[in-house]
Amino acid sequence: MASFGWKRKIGEKVSKATSQQFEAEAADDEDLGDDDDANWVLAAKRRKKILLEDCVRKSKELKDEGANLAENRRYREALVKWDEALQLTPEDDTLYEMKSQVLMSLHEMFPAVHAAEMAVQRNPRSWDAWQTLGRAQLGLGEIALAIRSFQVSLHIFPMNPEVWKEDLSWARKLQEQQKAAKTESVQALARGNELAQESIPDYDFESDEIVAVCAAIAEKEKALSAAKMMVIVSASGTVETVTEQDNCPATPDETLFIRAR
């Protein structure tokens, strides 16, 4: 029977120099792999940057086209351009602010307020956005909210005379008129309640004067029922007004045409 010895370990006869060369080549391959990964990441970043730049450039072109259309009162077309621009740059607050202005020109106040709120959310330090939001809120009748928006706009840009002299002063005037109208309506309601709560006079229906008046009215009604008036129109066209007694009616002509009481 043949005897078997220990199996040699793999690579036992590989020389040290060959082993070192193999390890060096493996390290070079690993470095190349790392370089490829780094190059791929850099290339992806460059492509993303180029794509963003293209989006910004195209969005600006669409924004300018929409502004030109809005200046020519082609508001619907301007909104289409700005919506396309927002697909490319959804964080551009100026697009929302311009949309709000155009929507107010179209008397679409609810969408105008929404667009202005989007502009304020994206850039809370834009005094233009706060001013536009205040005007849109004023169009909805939200005077208190509009005043607050104008005040925020002035806080950001205190030297803006347009907000001071036009927007804020007009909003405060409307607020005073609203308060006066509310006070007048409350006073009118109070007067109506006072009139409704006035007590009815307590008449004495058993007094001698009331009894005498009732007796006189009863006597008059009795006299009228005793003597009844009658209008008779004969066939010949004669019209007479006679008094009819209960037991002996008067008939001036045998050919009676119309009889009316």
FENRA-V175176 format. One record per backbone hydrogen bond with DSSP energy under -0.5 kcal/mol. NH is the residue of the N-H (numbers start at 1). CO is the residue of the C=O. Records with the same first field share a line. If there is no record, write none. Layout:
# FENRA-V175176
NH = CO / CO
This chain:
# FENRA-V175176
12 = 9
14 = 11
19 = 15
20 = 16
21 = 17
22 = 18
23 = 19
24 = 20
25 = 21
26 = 22
27 = 23
28 = 24
29 = 25
30 = 26
31 = 27
32 = 28
33 = 29
34 = 30
35 = 31
36 = 32
37 = 33
38 = 34
39 = 35
40 = 36
41 = 37
42 = 38
43 = 39
44 = 40
45 = 41
46 = 42
47 = 43
48 = 44
49 = 45
50 = 46
51 = 47
52 = 48
53 = 49
54 = 50
55 = 51
56 = 52
57 = 53
58 = 54
59 = 55
60 = 56
61 = 57
62 = 58
63 = 59
64 = 60
65 = 61
66 = 62
67 = 63
68 = 64
69 = 65
70 = 66
71 = 67
72 = 68
73 = 70
74 = 69
75 = 73
78 = 74
79 = 75
80 = 76
81 = 77
82 = 78
83 = 79
84 = 80
85 = 81
86 = 82
87 = 83
88 = 84 / 85
89 = 85
92 = 89
93 = 91
96 = 92
97 = 93
98 = 94
99 = 95
100 = 96
101 = 97
102 = 98
103 = 99
104 = 100
105 = 101
106 = 102
107 = 104
108 = 103
109 = 107
112 = 108
113 = 109
114 = 110
115 = 111
116 = 112
117 = 113
118 = 114
119 = 115
120 = 116
121 = 117
122 = 118
123 = 119
126 = 123
127 = 125
130 = 126
131 = 127
132 = 128
133 = 129
134 = 130
135 = 131
136 = 132
137 = 133
138 = 134
139 = 135
140 = 136
141 = 138
142 = 137
143 = 141
146 = 142
147 = 143
148 = 144
149 = 145
150 = 146
151 = 147
152 = 148
153 = 149
154 = 150
155 = 151
156 = 152
157 = 153
160 = 157
161 = 159
164 = 160
165 = 161
166 = 162
167 = 162
168 = 163
169 = 164
170 = 166
171 = 167
172 = 168
173 = 169
174 = 170
175 = 171
176 = 172
177 = 173
178 = 174
179 = 175
180 = 176
181 = 177
182 = 178
183 = 179
184 = 180
185 = 181
186 = 182
187 = 183
188 = 184
189 = 185
190 = 186
191 = 187
192 = 188
193 = 189
194 = 190
195 = 191
196 = 192
197 = 193
198 = 195
203 = 201
205 = 203
207 = 204
211 = 207
212 = 208
213 = 209
214 = 210
215 = 211
216 = 212
217 = 213
218 = 214
219 = 215
220 = 216
221 = 217
222 = 218
223 = 219
224 = 220
225 = 221
226 = 222
227 = 223
228 = 226 / 244
230 = 242
231 = 260
232 = 230 / 240
233 = 258
234 = 232 / 238
235 = 255
237 = 234
240 = 232
242 = 230 / 240
244 = 228 / 242
245 = 243 / 248
256 = 254
257 = 233
258 = 233
260 = 231
